[in-house]
Amino acid sequence: MTCEVWYFPKGNQAHNEFMQAYLREAPISAGELRGIKYYKALLWTRQAKFYAYCVAENVTLGGSTPTSNAENLAKSWRELESWLARL
């Protein structure tokens, strides 16, 4: 399996161990994981929307400060753009 997992970059030991354990127990097949790029794009869309709300309304639920929310929004937007480019 060659997909990247949210917390474990492809190629490191933790990624390999996670994927092997997941595929042994998962309710979906390895082939179904090929669509993970769509899931990740949706995930980052959700993150960007959440942090945009926090910044717009000055809510500190997502991060401890307005600055951390703005940083998280920027990161989410970069990740979203990156995943959309892969679709």
Residue, then its C-alpha position, 0 to 999 in steps of 0.5 A: m500500500t502506498c497511500e499517505v496517512w494523515y499522521f504518518p508520512k509515507g515511507n517512515q516506519a510508523h506509516n508502514e506499521f500503521m498501514q499493515a495493522y489497518l489493512r489487517e483489521a479494516p472494514i475496507s479493502a486496500g483498493e478502496l484506499r486509492g480514493i484517500k486523496y478525495y477524503k483528504a481534500l474534504l478533510w482539509t476543506r473542513q479544517a479550513k472552514f472551521y478555522a475561517y469561522c474562528v478567525a471571522e468570529n474571533v472564536t478561540l475554540g480551534g486554537s488558543t489564540p486568534t493568531s494560532n487560528a490564523e496560522n491553522l487557517a493558512k496551513s489548512w488552506r495550503e494543504l487543501e490546495s495541495w490535495l486539490a492539485r492532486l485530484 
